[in-house]
Amino acid sequence: MGNTNDNSGTDPLYSKVMAESGNMVSGGAALLVRSKAVDGPSKLIEIAVKAALDASNAAVHQKHRKKLRVVS
C-alpha cells in the first residue's frame, strides 16, 4: 500500500488500477474495481478494519512485552 506516513493527499484506494476491461482507471472507478475484487464495499471495509485492529493489538502487545522482566 505504500508509505502510510505520506501526507500528499493521495489515497491508495483511488490510485490507478487495471480494470477487467484492460483499461487503467483511477479515482472512484479504481475504488469500485478494488471493492468488486473482494466481493463488495462492505467486505473491503471489513478487511481494512480487521487490519487496523490487528495492528493496534500488536502495538499494545509489544508495549506490554517491553514492561515484562525475567525474574529468577
N, C-alpha and C positions, 0 to 999 in steps of 0.2 A: 503493500500500500504506500510505501514511500515514507518520507520523513514526517512524523507526526508533529514535530516542532516547527515545521514550515508554516509561516503565517502570511503566505502570499495571497490568501483569499480564495484559493482553489480547493475544491472538494474532490477527492479521488473518485467518488461515486459518479460524478458528472464528467470525468475525463474521457478522452477518446477510447472507443472500444469498437471492435468489428461486430456488426450485426449479422444475423443469419443470412441476409441478402448479400453479404460480402462488402457492404459499404461501411466506411468508418463514420461513426456517429459520436456526438458529444452532447453535453447538456442533459435535458430531460429525456431525450431518446436513449442516451447511454444508461441513465438510471433505469429505464424500462427494460433495456436489454439485460442488465445485471439482475434485476428483480425477477425477470422471467426465467433466467438461468437457474435460480434457486427456488422455483415454484411460487413466486409472488412476493409482493412487497412486505407482507406480514412475516414471511419466512426470513427475508433479508433483515428486517428489524430484529427478529428473534436471534439470528446469528450474531448481529452486532452487539446486542445486549448481553448475550452469553459471553462473548469475547471480552467485553468490558468488565463483567462480573468476575470472570476467571483472572483477568489481570489485576483487579483490585484485591481479590482474595490472595493471590500470590504475593502482592505487595504487603498485605497485612501479615501473612505467614512469615515472610522474610524479616519484617520488623520484629516479630516475636522471637524469631530464631536468634537475632542479634543480642537479645536480652538473656538468652539461656546461657548458663555456665555449668561446666562439668564440676561436680562435687565428688570428692573421693574420701 
